[in-house]
Amino acid sequence: MDASSSSSSSSISSKQNVEFQPENPCYCGLPSRVRTSRTKDNLGKKFRLCPNSMNEGPKCKFWEWLEPKTPENEVNSGKDKKELCNLTLKVSILENEISICKMKMEQENLVVRQEFEKLKWKLFTHKVVMIVLFLLFVFKN
């Protein structure tokens, strides 16, 4: 689709045969309208625009040419869908692997915290023993 072309190079067809495309909304979120150009340079070529483009007031300036359906486009569309499915599957697999890694990290973190708590307790008991031994030594002498 060539959205860079100027909208002044097209002319809007009559209001009959208006086709809306909810799957291709304009910038303001409304289903875009498909029209047919009546200019000499683009006669019969279809384009998509905002349904508010002919109304008074603010317009979102959405406008783009539609690519004509060709066997090549259809083949590419099928390839694109297959590639999209493959990519979606790969993303799902990666998300699953990330979840597994996070779970393993949390388990390892728990083990490390438990070991740290054991070491803290051991250090505390050694300090207590040292203080008791010191006090015994001081009061014995």
N, CA, C and O atoms as CSV, one atom per row, in Angstrom:
chain,resi,resn,atom,element,x,y,z
A,1,MET,N,N,0.824,-1.163,0.000
A,1,MET,CA,C,0.000,0.000,0.000
A,1,MET,C,C,0.871,1.229,0.000
A,1,MET,O,O,1.862,1.294,0.727
A,2,ASP,N,N,0.521,2.177,-0.786
A,2,ASP,CA,C,1.299,3.385,-0.882
A,2,ASP,C,C,0.533,4.522,-0.252
A,2,ASP,O,O,-0.275,5.178,-0.909
A,3,ALA,N,N,0.788,4.758,1.028
A,3,ALA,CA,C,0.079,5.799,1.751
A,3,ALA,C,C,0.736,7.148,1.543
A,3,ALA,O,O,0.214,8.165,2.000
A,4,SER,N,N,1.883,7.176,0.857
A,4,SER,CA,C,2.588,8.436,0.681
A,4,SER,C,C,2.029,9.253,-0.466
A,4,SER,O,O,2.346,10.437,-0.582
A,5,SER,N,N,1.213,8.663,-1.312
A,5,SER,CA,C,0.637,9.398,-2.424
A,5,SER,C,C,-0.343,10.428,-1.915
A,5,SER,O,O,-0.970,10.249,-0.871
A,6,SER,N,N,-0.468,11.492,-2.650
A,6,SER,CA,C,-1.341,12.593,-2.230
A,6,SER,C,C,-2.794,12.250,-2.478
A,6,SER,O,O,-3.138,11.641,-3.491
A,7,SER,N,N,-3.657,12.650,-1.529
A,7,SER,CA,C,-5.085,12.389,-1.693
A,7,SER,C,C,-5.690,13.279,-2.760
A,7,SER,O,O,-6.794,13.014,-3.234
A,8,SER,N,N,-4.977,14.338,-3.147
A,8,SER,CA,C,-5.512,15.219,-4.173
A,8,SER,C,C,-5.498,14.563,-5.534
A,8,SER,O,O,-6.142,15.053,-6.462
A,9,SER,N,N,-4.761,13.440,-5.677
A,9,SER,CA,C,-4.693,12.773,-6.967
A,9,SER,C,C,-5.856,11.804,-7.155
A,9,SER,O,O,-5.903,11.085,-8.153
A,10,SER,N,N,-6.783,11.777,-6.222
A,10,SER,CA,C,-7.919,10.882,-6.378
A,10,SER,C,C,-9.205,11.668,-6.231
A,10,SER,O,O,-9.234,12.784,-5.714
A,11,SER,N,N,-10.240,11.054,-6.697
A,11,SER,CA,C,-11.554,11.673,-6.567
A,11,SER,C,C,-12.466,10.652,-5.931
A,11,SER,O,O,-12.384,9.465,-6.249
A,12,ILE,N,N,-13.312,11.080,-5.059
A,12,ILE,CA,C,-14.185,10.149,-4.361
A,12,ILE,C,C,-15.348,9.776,-5.258
A,12,ILE,O,O,-15.959,10.630,-5.900
A,13,SER,N,N,-15.643,8.490,-5.292
A,13,SER,CA,C,-16.757,8.012,-6.103
A,13,SER,C,C,-18.070,8.397,-5.435
A,13,SER,O,O,-18.088,8.914,-4.318
A,14,SER,N,N,-19.134,8.142,-6.116
A,14,SER,CA,C,-20.439,8.479,-5.551
A,14,SER,C,C,-20.666,7.698,-4.278
A,14,SER,O,O,-19.971,6.714,-4.026
A,15,LYS,N,N,-21.616,8.113,-3.476
A,15,LYS,CA,C,-21.856,7.472,-2.185
A,15,LYS,C,C,-22.448,6.085,-2.331
A,15,LYS,O,O,-22.579,5.366,-1.341
A,16,GLN,N,N,-22.808,5.694,-3.539
A,16,GLN,CA,C,-23.272,4.329,-3.752
A,16,GLN,C,C,-22.052,3.419,-3.686
A,16,GLN,O,O,-20.928,3.872,-3.901
A,17,ASN,N,N,-22.260,2.171,-3.397
A,17,ASN,CA,C,-21.189,1.171,-3.342
A,17,ASN,C,C,-20.113,1.511,-2.311
A,17,ASN,O,O,-18.929,1.291,-2.565
A,18,VAL,N,N,-20.504,2.039,-1.159
A,18,VAL,CA,C,-19.544,2.338,-0.107
A,18,VAL,C,C,-19.248,1.047,0.639
A,18,VAL,O,O,-20.155,0.334,1.069
A,19,GLU,N,N,-17.966,0.763,0.782
A,19,GLU,CA,C,-17.530,-0.441,1.503
A,19,GLU,C,C,-16.768,0.013,2.743
A,19,GLU,O,O,-15.830,0.804,2.645
A,20,PHE,N,N,-17.171,-0.488,3.910
A,20,PHE,CA,C,-16.471,-0.170,5.149
A,20,PHE,C,C,-15.556,-1.335,5.510
A,20,PHE,O,O,-15.877,-2.493,5.245
A,21,GLN,N,N,-14.417,-1.018,6.116
A,21,GLN,CA,C,-13.452,-2.040,6.527
A,21,GLN,C,C,-13.125,-1.881,8.005
A,21,GLN,O,O,-12.189,-1.166,8.362
A,22,PRO,N,N,-13.904,-2.554,8.878
A,22,PRO,CA,C,-13.630,-2.440,10.321
A,22,PRO,C,C,-12.260,-3.000,10.701
A,22,PRO,O,O,-11.678,-2.579,11.700
A,23,GLU,N,N,-11.739,-3.948,9.913
A,23,GLU,CA,C,-10.438,-4.536,10.227
A,23,GLU,C,C,-9.296,-3.589,9.880
A,23,GLU,O,O,-8.150,-3.834,10.258
A,24,ASN,N,N,-9.600,-2.502,9.158
A,24,ASN,CA,C,-8.602,-1.486,8.816
A,24,ASN,C,C,-9.128,-0.115,9.233
A,24,ASN,O,O,-9.581,0.657,8.388
A,25,PRO,N,N,-9.073,0.194,10.529
A,25,PRO,CA,C,-9.634,1.467,10.986
A,25,PRO,C,C,-8.754,2.650,10.585
A,25,PRO,O,O,-7.563,2.501,10.311
A,26,CYS,N,N,-9.378,3.826,10.560
A,26,CYS,CA,C,-8.634,5.058,10.300
A,26,CYS,C,C,-7.947,5.483,11.590
A,26,CYS,O,O,-8.019,4.779,12.597
A,27,TYR,N,N,-7.277,6.640,11.560
A,27,TYR,CA,C,-6.543,7.112,12.740
A,27,TYR,C,C,-7.460,7.412,13.924
A,27,TYR,O,O,-7.030,7.334,15.075
A,28,CYS,N,N,-8.714,7.751,13.653
A,28,CYS,CA,C,-9.624,8.042,14.781
A,28,CYS,C,C,-10.383,6.794,15.236
A,28,CYS,O,O,-11.283,6.889,16.071
A,29,GLY,N,N,-10.028,5.626,14.695
A,29,GLY,CA,C,-10.583,4.359,15.166
A,29,GLY,C,C,-11.855,3.907,14.480
A,29,GLY,O,O,-12.404,2.866,14.842
A,30,LEU,N,N,-12.340,4.650,13.507
A,30,LEU,CA,C,-13.555,4.252,12.795
A,30,LEU,C,C,-13.217,3.306,11.650
A,30,LEU,O,O,-12.103,3.351,11.127
A,31,PRO,N,N,-14.160,2.446,11.246
A,31,PRO,CA,C,-13.891,1.579,10.096
A,31,PRO,C,C,-13.617,2.447,8.867
A,31,PRO,O,O,-14.392,3.352,8.558
A,32,SER,N,N,-12.518,2.172,8.170
A,32,SER,CA,C,-12.200,2.986,6.999
A,32,SER,C,C,-13.179,2.690,5.869
A,32,SER,O,O,-13.790,1.622,5.819
A,33,ARG,N,N,-13.314,3.645,4.973
A,33,ARG,CA,C,-14.185,3.537,3.803
A,33,ARG,C,C,-13.341,3.232,2.587
A,33,ARG,O,O,-12.256,3.792,2.426
A,34,VAL,N,N,-13.821,2.358,1.735
A,34,VAL,CA,C,-13.127,2.077,0.480
A,34,VAL,C,C,-13.882,2.779,-0.630
A,34,VAL,O,O,-15.097,2.633,-0.764
A,35,ARG,N,N,-13.151,3.537,-1.421
A,35,ARG,CA,C,-13.729,4.261,-2.545
A,35,ARG,C,C,-12.936,3.941,-3.801
A,35,ARG,O,O,-11.874,3.322,-3.735
A,36,THR,N,N,-13.454,4.364,-4.936
A,36,THR,CA,C,-12.795,4.147,-6.218
A,36,THR,C,C,-12.483,5.496,-6.840
A,36,THR,O,O,-13.338,6.379,-6.914
A,37,SER,N,N,-11.242,5.640,-7.284
A,37,SER,CA,C,-10.809,6.882,-7.900
A,37,SER,C,C,-11.465,7.052,-9.272
A,37,SER,O,O,-11.681,6.086,-10.003
A,38,ARG,N,N,-11.777,8.321,-9.599
A,38,ARG,CA,C,-12.342,8.626,-10.912
A,38,ARG,C,C,-11.449,9.576,-11.699
A,38,ARG,O,O,-11.871,10.128,-12.715
A,39,THR,N,N,-10.216,9.767,-11.235
A,39,THR,CA,C,-9.312,10.651,-11.959
A,39,THR,C,C,-8.727,9.922,-13.162
A,39,THR,O,O,-8.731,8.692,-13.228
A,40,LYS,N,N,-8.225,10.704,-14.106
A,40,LYS,CA,C,-7.657,10.139,-15.333
A,40,LYS,C,C,-6.436,9.268,-15.013
A,40,LYS,O,O,-6.282,8.185,-15.576
A,41,ASP,N,N,-5.569,9.742,-14.108
A,41,ASP,CA,C,-4.339,9.002,-13.798
A,41,ASP,C,C,-4.574,7.728,-12.989
A,41,ASP,O,O,-3.792,6.783,-13.086
A,42,ASN,N,N,-5.639,7.694,-12.195
A,42,ASN,CA,C,-5.869,6.548,-11.297
A,42,ASN,C,C,-7.268,5.975,-11.457
A,42,ASN,O,O,-7.848,5.483,-10.489
A,43,LEU,N,N,-7.807,6.031,-12.640
A,43,LEU,CA,C,-9.177,5.603,-12.882
A,43,LEU,C,C,-9.403,4.159,-12.431
A,43,LEU,O,O,-8.701,3.242,-12.857
A,44,GLY,N,N,-10.390,3.980,-11.567
A,44,GLY,CA,C,-10.760,2.644,-11.107
A,44,GLY,C,C,-9.914,2.115,-9.961
A,44,GLY,O,O,-10.218,1.055,-9.415
A,45,LYS,N,N,-8.859,2.829,-9.584
A,45,LYS,CA,C,-7.992,2.369,-8.499
A,45,LYS,C,C,-8.688,2.627,-7.163
A,45,LYS,O,O,-9.267,3.693,-6.954
A,46,LYS,N,N,-8.630,1.642,-6.258
A,46,LYS,CA,C,-9.317,1.751,-4.972
A,46,LYS,C,C,-8.394,2.372,-3.926
A,46,LYS,O,O,-7.178,2.184,-3.943
A,47,PHE,N,N,-9.016,3.112,-3.021
A,47,PHE,CA,C,-8.289,3.708,-1.915
A,47,PHE,C,C,-9.162,3.656,-0.673
A,47,PHE,O,O,-10.378,3.485,-0.744
A,48,ARG,N,N,-8.499,3.811,0.471
A,48,ARG,CA,C,-9.179,3.738,1.763
A,48,ARG,C,C,-9.019,5.096,2.438
A,48,ARG,O,O,-7.953,5.706,2.362
A,49,LEU,N,N,-10.099,5.582,3.114
A,49,LEU,CA,C,-10.041,6.866,3.792
A,49,LEU,C,C,-10.940,6.873,5.009
A,49,LEU,O,O,-11.747,5.966,5.208
A,50,CYS,N,N,-10.791,7.908,5.820
A,50,CYS,CA,C,-11.596,8.069,7.026
A,50,CYS,C,C,-13.045,8.344,6.632
A,50,CYS,O,O,-13.282,9.114,5.701
A,51,PRO,N,N,-14.024,7.738,7.313
A,51,PRO,CA,C,-15.422,7.996,6.982
A,51,PRO,C,C,-15.830,9.441,7.263
A,51,PRO,O,O,-16.849,9.900,6.746
A,52,ASN,N,N,-15.062,10.159,8.063
A,52,ASN,CA,C,-15.365,11.555,8.353
A,52,ASN,C,C,-14.727,12.512,7.356
A,52,ASN,O,O,-14.827,13.728,7.524
A,53,SER,N,N,-14.077,11.993,6.326
A,53,SER,CA,C,-13.317,12.862,5.427
A,53,SER,C,C,-14.186,13.853,4.673
A,53,SER,O,O,-13.692,14.906,4.270
A,54,MET,N,N,-15.445,13.560,4.472
A,54,MET,CA,C,-16.318,14.467,3.728
A,54,MET,C,C,-17.199,15.302,4.667
A,54,MET,O,O,-17.935,16.174,4.204
A,55,ASN,N,N,-17.133,15.048,5.957
A,55,ASN,CA,C,-17.962,15.783,6.919
A,55,ASN,C,C,-17.324,17.115,7.280
A,55,ASN,O,O,-16.126,17.320,7.084
A,56,GLU,N,N,-18.125,17.999,7.800
A,56,GLU,CA,C,-17.624,19.267,8.326
A,56,GLU,C,C,-16.904,18.971,9.645
A,56,GLU,O,O,-17.198,17.970,10.299
A,57,GLY,N,N,-15.988,19.812,10.027
A,57,GLY,CA,C,-15.314,19.655,11.308
A,57,GLY,C,C,-13.971,18.963,11.166
A,57,GLY,O,O,-13.450,18.831,10.059
A,58,PRO,N,N,-13.403,18.517,12.294
A,58,PRO,CA,C,-12.055,17.926,12.282
A,58,PRO,C,C,-12.029,16.607,11.507
A,58,PRO,O,O,-12.976,15.821,11.535
A,59,LYS,N,N,-10.932,16.404,10.831
A,59,LYS,CA,C,-10.731,15.173,10.066
A,59,LYS,C,C,-9.414,14.540,10.519
A,59,LYS,O,O,-8.496,15.245,10.938
A,60,CYS,N,N,-9.325,13.225,10.436
A,60,CYS,CA,C,-8.087,12.575,10.880
A,60,CYS,C,C,-7.077,12.426,9.754
A,60,CYS,O,O,-5.958,11.987,10.017
A,61,LYS,N,N,-7.409,12.767,8.519
A,61,LYS,CA,C,-6.513,12.762,7.359
A,61,LYS,C,C,-5.999,11.372,6.992
A,61,LYS,O,O,-4.981,11.254,6.311
A,62,PHE,N,N,-6.686,10.322,7.433
A,62,PHE,CA,C,-6.305,8.963,7.039
A,62,PHE,C,C,-6.661,8.747,5.583
A,62,PHE,O,O,-7.783,9.025,5.158
A,63,TRP,N,N,-5.685,8.243,4.812
A,63,TRP,CA,C,-5.904,7.995,3.392
A,63,TRP,C,C,-4.785,7.105,2.888
A,63,TRP,O,O,-3.618,7.356,3.190
A,64,GLU,N,N,-5.120,6.047,2.108
A,64,GLU,CA,C,-4.090,5.205,1.502
A,64,GLU,C,C,-4.653,4.428,0.325
A,64,GLU,O,O,-5.838,4.096,0.290
A,65,TRP,N,N,-3.782,4.144,-0.641
A,65,TRP,CA,C,-4.170,3.326,-1.788
A,65,TRP,C,C,-4.321,1.883,-1.336
A,65,TRP,O,O,-3.637,1.444,-0.411
A,66,LEU,N,N,-5.204,1.150,-1.978
A,66,LEU,CA,C,-5.328,-0.294,-1.763
A,66,LEU,C,C,-4.574,-0.996,-2.874
A,66,LEU,O,O,-4.658,-0.615,-4.042
A,67,GLU,N,N,-3.836,-2.029,-2.494
A,67,GLU,CA,C,-3.146,-2.815,-3.515
A,67,GLU,C,C,-4.168,-3.712,-4.191
A,67,GLU,O,O,-4.990,-4.337,-3.521
A,68,PRO,N,N,-4.121,-3.778,-5.504
A,68,PRO,CA,C,-5.051,-4.687,-6.183
A,68,PRO,C,C,-4.685,-6.132,-5.841
A,68,PRO,O,O,-3.508,-6.459,-5.688
A,69,LYS,N,N,-5.681,-6.981,-5.723
A,69,LYS,CA,C,-5.428,-8.389,-5.421
A,69,LYS,C,C,-4.892,-9.071,-6.671
A,69,LYS,O,O,-5.529,-9.075,-7.725
A,70,THR,N,N,-3.727,-9.637,-6.526
A,70,THR,CA,C,-3.093,-10.379,-7.611
A,70,THR,C,C,-2.745,-11.756,-7.070
A,70,THR,O,O,-2.668,-11.946,-5.856
A,71,PRO,N,N,-2.534,-12.718,-7.962
A,71,PRO,CA,C,-2.128,-14.047,-7.467
A,71,PRO,C,C,-0.862,-13.972,-6.617
A,71,PRO,O,O,-0.722,-14.717,-5.647
A,72,GLU,N,N,0.072,-13.069,-6.978
A,72,GLU,CA,C,1.307,-12.924,-6.218
A,72,GLU,C,C,1.016,-12.420,-4.806
A,72,GLU,O,O,1.590,-12.920,-3.839
A,73,ASN,N,N,0.116,-11.421,-4.681
A,73,ASN,CA,C,-0.270,-10.910,-3.360
A,73,ASN,C,C,-0.914,-12.009,-2.526
A,73,ASN,O,O,-0.642,-12.124,-1.331
A,74,GLU,N,N,-1.762,-12.811,-3.147
A,74,GLU,CA,C,-2.439,-13.887,-2.428
A,74,GLU,C,C,-1.428,-14.901,-1.912
A,74,GLU,O,O,-1.544,-15.363,-0.777
A,75,VAL,N,N,-0.416,-15.264,-2.747
A,75,VAL,CA,C,0.617,-16.208,-2.319
A,75,VAL,C,C,1.394,-15.607,-1.160
A,75,VAL,O,O,1.634,-16.280,-0.157
A,76,ASN,N,N,1.793,-14.328,-1.292
A,76,ASN,CA,C,2.530,-13.671,-0.214
A,76,ASN,C,C,1.697,-13.596,1.045
A,76,ASN,O,O,2.220,-13.747,2.150
A,77,SER,N,N,0.403,-13.362,0.889
A,77,SER,CA,C,-0.484,-13.306,2.046
A,77,SER,C,C,-0.493,-14.641,2.778
A,77,SER,O,O,-0.453,-14.683,4.008
A,78,GLY,N,N,-0.545,-15.741,2.011
A,78,GLY,CA,C,-0.501,-17.077,2.614
A,78,GLY,C,C,0.816,-17.324,3.310
A,78,GLY,O,O,0.853,-17.882,4.407
A,79,LYS,N,N,1.912,-16.902,2.667
A,79,LYS,CA,C,3.235,-17.059,3.282
A,79,LYS,C,C,3.320,-16.214,4.547
A,79,LYS,O,O,3.858,-16.659,5.560
A,80,ASP,N,N,2.789,-14.995,4.487
A,80,ASP,CA,C,2.808,-14.114,5.645
A,80,ASP,C,C,2.034,-14.725,6.807
A,80,ASP,O,O,2.476,-14.658,7.954
A,81,LYS,N,N,0.879,-15.321,6.514
A,81,LYS,CA,C,0.073,-15.947,7.574
A,81,LYS,C,C,0.820,-17.119,8.192
A,81,LYS,O,O,0.814,-17.295,9.411
A,82,LYS,N,N,1.471,-17.928,7.338
A,82,LYS,CA,C,2.226,-19.076,7.836
A,82,LYS,C,C,3.402,-18.593,8.681
A,82,LYS,O,O,3.686,-19.153,9.740
A,83,GLU,N,N,4.087,-17.546,8.204
A,83,GLU,CA,C,5.208,-16.998,8.957
A,83,GLU,C,C,4.737,-16.413,10.288
A,83,GLU,O,O,5.404,-16.569,11.311
A,84,LEU,N,N,3.590,-15.742,10.270
A,84,LEU,CA,C,3.031,-15.187,11.502
A,84,LEU,C,C,2.711,-16.303,12.496
A,84,LEU,O,O,2.984,-16.169,13.688
A,85,CYS,N,N,2.135,-17.404,12.009
A,85,CYS,CA,C,1.835,-18.549,12.887
A,85,CYS,C,C,3.118,-19.123,13.472
A,85,CYS,O,O,3.180,-19.436,14.661
A,86,ASN,N,N,4.150,-19.260,12.626
A,86,ASN,CA,C,5.433,-19.789,13.107
A,86,ASN,C,C,6.042,-18.869,14.157
A,86,ASN,O,O,6.553,-19.333,15.176
A,87,LEU,N,N,5.987,-17.566,13.906
A,87,LEU,CA,C,6.542,-16.619,14.867
A,87,LEU,C,C,5.752,-16.632,16.170
A,87,LEU,O,O,6.333,-16.540,17.251
A,88,THR,N,N,4.438,-16.746,16.071
A,88,THR,CA,C,3.604,-16.814,17.269
A,88,THR,C,C,3.954,-18.049,18.091
A,88,THR,O,O,4.041,-17.986,19.318
A,89,LEU,N,N,4.153,-19.166,17.408
A,89,LEU,CA,C,4.540,-20.401,18.095
A,89,LEU,C,C,5.890,-20.232,18.777
A,89,LEU,O,O,6.058,-20.632,19.929
A,90,LYS,N,N,6.855,-19.641,18.073
A,90,LYS,CA,C,8.180,-19.434,18.655
A,90,LYS,C,C,8.112,-18.517,19.875
A,90,LYS,O,O,8.786,-18.762,20.875
A,91,VAL,N,N,7.304,-17.471,19.794
A,91,VAL,CA,C,7.153,-16.561,20.934
A,91,VAL,C,C,6.554,-17.313,22.112
A,91,VAL,O,O,6.993,-17.131,23.248
A,92,SER,N,N,5.559,-18.153,21.857
A,92,SER,CA,C,4.939,-18.935,22.938
A,92,SER,C,C,5.956,-19.863,23.591
A,92,SER,O,O,5.998,-19.989,24.815
A,93,ILE,N,N,6.771,-20.508,22.768
A,93,ILE,CA,C,7.805,-21.411,23.292
A,93,ILE,C,C,8.797,-20.624,24.145
A,93,ILE,O,O,9.176,-21.065,25.230
A,94,LEU,N,N,9.219,-19.453,23.650
A,94,LEU,CA,C,10.164,-18.628,24.407
A,94,LEU,C,C,9.554,-18.138,25.716
A,94,LEU,O,O,10.229,-18.108,26.745
A,95,GLU,N,N,8.287,-17.755,25.682
A,95,GLU,CA,C,7.624,-17.324,26.912
A,95,GLU,C,C,7.580,-18.456,27.922
A,95,GLU,O,O,7.772,-18.230,29.117
A,96,ASN,N,N,7.326,-19.682,27.451
A,96,ASN,CA,C,7.306,-20.852,28.324
A,96,ASN,C,C,8.696,-21.097,28.920
A,96,ASN,O,O,8.822,-21.379,30.112
A,97,GLU,N,N,9.739,-20.989,28.086
A,97,GLU,CA,C,11.100,-21.186,28.583
A,97,GLU,C,C,11.467,-20.120,29.612
A,97,GLU,O,O,12.139,-20.417,30.599
A,98,ILE,N,N,11.032,-18.890,29.388
A,98,ILE,CA,C,11.291,-17.807,30.342
A,98,ILE,C,C,10.604,-18.111,31.671
A,98,ILE,O,O,11.189,-17.907,32.735
A,99,SER,N,N,9.363,-18.598,31.612
A,99,SER,CA,C,8.647,-18.956,32.841
A,99,SER,C,C,9.375,-20.047,33.605
A,99,SER,O,O,9.481,-19.989,34.830
A,100,ILE,N,N,9.874,-21.039,32.885
A,100,ILE,CA,C,10.616,-22.139,33.527
A,100,ILE,C,C,11.881,-21.595,34.176
A,100,ILE,O,O,12.204,-21.966,35.304
A,101,CYS,N,N,12.608,-20.713,33.472
A,101,CYS,CA,C,13.830,-20.124,34.027
A,101,CYS,C,C,13.523,-19.304,35.271
A,101,CYS,O,O,14.261,-19.368,36.253
A,102,LYS,N,N,12.447,-18.538,35.238
A,102,LYS,CA,C,12.062,-17.741,36.404
A,102,LYS,C,C,11.760,-18.648,37.589
A,102,LYS,O,O,12.167,-18.356,38.714
A,103,MET,N,N,11.047,-19.749,37.345
A,103,MET,CA,C,10.726,-20.686,38.413
A,103,MET,C,C,12.002,-21.280,39.014
A,103,MET,O,O,12.133,-21.374,40.235
A,104,LYS,N,N,12.940,-21.678,38.152
A,104,LYS,CA,C,14.199,-22.255,38.641
A,104,LYS,C,C,14.985,-21.228,39.442
A,104,LYS,O,O,15.578,-21.560,40.468
A,105,MET,N,N,14.992,-19.978,38.978
A,105,MET,CA,C,15.702,-18.925,39.702
A,105,MET,C,C,15.079,-18.682,41.061
A,105,MET,O,O,15.795,-18.480,42.042
A,106,GLU,N,N,13.757,-18.700,41.137
A,106,GLU,CA,C,13.083,-18.512,42.417
A,106,GLU,C,C,13.408,-19.653,43.374
A,106,GLU,O,O,13.622,-19.426,44.564
A,107,GLN,N,N,13.446,-20.892,42.851
A,107,GLN,CA,C,13.788,-22.037,43.693
A,107,GLN,C,C,15.222,-21.918,44.199
A,107,GLN,O,O,15.492,-22.157,45.376
A,108,GLU,N,N,16.149,-21.546,43.297
A,108,GLU,CA,C,17.545,-21.398,43.700
A,108,GLU,C,C,17.702,-20.251,44.692
A,108,GLU,O,O,18.491,-20.336,45.633
A,109,ASN,N,N,16.953,-19.191,44.475
A,109,ASN,CA,C,16.998,-18.061,45.397
A,109,ASN,C,C,16.524,-18.478,46.785
A,109,ASN,O,O,17.099,-18.063,47.791
A,110,LEU,N,N,15.483,-19.293,46.841
A,110,LEU,CA,C,14.977,-19.798,48.115
A,110,LEU,C,C,16.036,-20.639,48.820
A,110,LEU,O,O,16.238,-20.497,50.026
A,111,VAL,N,N,16.713,-21.513,48.079
A,111,VAL,CA,C,17.758,-22.358,48.661
A,111,VAL,C,C,18.892,-21.481,49.198
A,111,VAL,O,O,19.392,-21.716,50.297
A,112,VAL,N,N,19.291,-20.481,48.429
A,112,VAL,CA,C,20.371,-19.587,48.854
A,112,VAL,C,C,19.965,-18.827,50.119
A,112,VAL,O,O,20.767,-18.688,51.042
A,113,ARG,N,N,18.724,-18.336,50.163
A,113,ARG,CA,C,18.262,-17.634,51.360
A,113,ARG,C,C,18.252,-18.557,52.571
A,113,ARG,O,O,18.616,-18.143,53.672
A,114,GLN,N,N,17.837,-19.812,52.373
A,114,GLN,CA,C,17.827,-20.767,53.486
A,114,GLN,C,C,19.252,-21.019,53.985
A,114,GLN,O,O,19.494,-21.065,55.191
A,115,GLU,N,N,20.191,-21.182,53.053
A,115,GLU,CA,C,21.590,-21.399,53.443
A,115,GLU,C,C,22.146,-20.169,54.164
A,115,GLU,O,O,22.894,-20.291,55.134
A,116,PHE,N,N,21.769,-18.987,53.677
A,116,PHE,CA,C,22.213,-17.747,54.314
A,116,PHE,C,C,21.681,-17.658,55.749
A,116,PHE,O,O,22.411,-17.270,56.661
A,117,GLU,N,N,20.420,-18.014,55.941
A,117,GLU,CA,C,19.833,-17.994,57.283
A,117,GLU,C,C,20.548,-18.983,58.204
A,117,GLU,O,O,20.766,-18.681,59.378
A,118,LYS,N,N,20.914,-20.158,57.691
A,118,LYS,CA,C,21.660,-21.140,58.485
A,118,LYS,C,C,23.018,-20.574,58.899
A,118,LYS,O,O,23.451,-20.736,60.039
A,119,LEU,N,N,23.686,-19.902,57.942
A,119,LEU,CA,C,24.992,-19.321,58.250
A,119,LEU,C,C,24.870,-18.199,59.278
A,119,LEU,O,O,25.709,-18.073,60.170
A,120,LYS,N,N,23.832,-17.395,59.152
A,120,LYS,CA,C,23.618,-16.332,60.134
A,120,LYS,C,C,23.408,-16.925,61.532
A,120,LYS,O,O,23.953,-16.426,62.517
A,121,TRP,N,N,22.623,-17.979,61.602
A,121,TRP,CA,C,22.364,-18.627,62.899
A,121,TRP,C,C,23.650,-19.216,63.462
A,121,TRP,O,O,23.915,-19.104,64.659
A,122,LYS,N,N,24.444,-19.838,62.605
A,122,LYS,CA,C,25.713,-20.437,63.034
A,122,LYS,C,C,26.664,-19.351,63.546
A,122,LYS,O,O,27.335,-19.537,64.561
A,123,LEU,N,N,26.716,-18.225,62.844
A,123,LEU,CA,C,27.552,-17.109,63.260
A,123,LEU,C,C,27.080,-16.566,64.613
A,123,LEU,O,O,27.892,-16.255,65.485
A,124,PHE,N,N,25.783,-16.458,64.770
A,124,PHE,CA,C,25.228,-15.980,66.032
A,124,PHE,C,C,25.618,-16.909,67.184
A,124,PHE,O,O,26.040,-16.448,68.244
A,125,THR,N,N,25.474,-18.211,66.970
A,125,THR,CA,C,25.814,-19.155,68.048
A,125,THR,C,C,27.309,-19.095,68.366
A,125,THR,O,O,27.697,-19.215,69.528
A,126,HIS,N,N,28.146,-18.912,67.350
A,126,HIS,CA,C,29.582,-18.787,67.610
A,126,HIS,C,C,29.885,-17.520,68.418
A,126,HIS,O,O,30.739,-17.536,69.305
A,127,LYS,N,N,29.207,-16.460,68.120
A,127,LYS,CA,C,29.399,-15.220,68.882
A,127,LYS,C,C,29.001,-15.431,70.339
A,127,LYS,O,O,29.715,-15.006,71.248
A,128,VAL,N,N,27.886,-16.074,70.557
A,128,VAL,CA,C,27.416,-16.334,71.926
A,128,VAL,C,C,28.438,-17.186,72.666
A,128,VAL,O,O,28.766,-16.902,73.818
A,129,VAL,N,N,28.937,-18.216,72.020
A,129,VAL,CA,C,29.925,-19.085,72.650
A,129,VAL,C,C,31.179,-18.284,72.983
A,129,VAL,O,O,31.746,-18.442,74.064
A,130,MET,N,N,31.614,-17.432,72.069
A,130,MET,CA,C,32.815,-16.618,72.308
A,130,MET,C,C,32.603,-15.676,73.497
A,130,MET,O,O,33.502,-15.501,74.319
A,131,ILE,N,N,31.428,-15.076,73.586
A,131,ILE,CA,C,31.140,-14.170,74.709
A,131,ILE,C,C,31.129,-14.945,76.019
A,131,ILE,O,O,31.688,-14.490,77.017
A,132,VAL,N,N,30.498,-16.107,76.018
A,132,VAL,CA,C,30.456,-16.933,77.242
A,132,VAL,C,C,31.866,-17.345,77.645
A,132,VAL,O,O,32.216,-17.279,78.823
A,133,LEU,N,N,32.679,-17.769,76.677
A,133,LEU,CA,C,34.067,-18.173,76.987
A,133,LEU,C,C,34.865,-16.986,77.521
A,133,LEU,O,O,35.656,-17.130,78.452
A,134,PHE,N,N,34.653,-15.821,76.929
A,134,PHE,CA,C,35.346,-14.618,77.397
A,134,PHE,C,C,34.952,-14.290,78.840
A,134,PHE,O,O,35.801,-13.996,79.682
A,135,LEU,N,N,33.651,-14.348,79.101
A,135,LEU,CA,C,33.189,-14.052,80.454
A,135,LEU,C,C,33.719,-15.077,81.458
A,135,LEU,O,O,34.098,-14.709,82.570
A,136,LEU,N,N,33.749,-16.341,81.085
A,136,LEU,CA,C,34.321,-17.377,81.969
A,136,LEU,C,C,35.783,-17.106,82.239
A,136,LEU,O,O,36.252,-17.257,83.367
A,137,PHE,N,N,36.491,-16.713,81.223
A,137,PHE,CA,C,37.913,-16.433,81.380
A,137,PHE,C,C,38.132,-15.234,82.301
A,137,PHE,O,O,39.008,-15.258,83.165
A,138,VAL,N,N,37.328,-14.184,82.109
A,138,VAL,CA,C,37.486,-12.968,82.910
A,138,VAL,C,C,37.123,-13.248,84.379
A,138,VAL,O,O,37.847,-12.817,85.276
A,139,PHE,N,N,36.036,-13.950,84.633
A,139,PHE,CA,C,35.632,-14.181,86.015
A,139,PHE,C,C,36.435,-15.265,86.708
A,139,PHE,O,O,36.470,-15.328,87.937
A,140,LYS,N,N,37.073,-16.111,85.935
A,140,LYS,CA,C,37.912,-17.162,86.545
A,140,LYS,C,C,39.208,-16.536,87.039
A,140,LYS,O,O,39.751,-16.941,88.067
A,141,ASN,N,N,39.689,-15.567,86.316
A,141,ASN,CA,C,40.950,-14.919,86.710
A,141,ASN,C,C,40.666,-13.821,87.621
A,141,ASN,O,O,41.586,-13.142,88.076
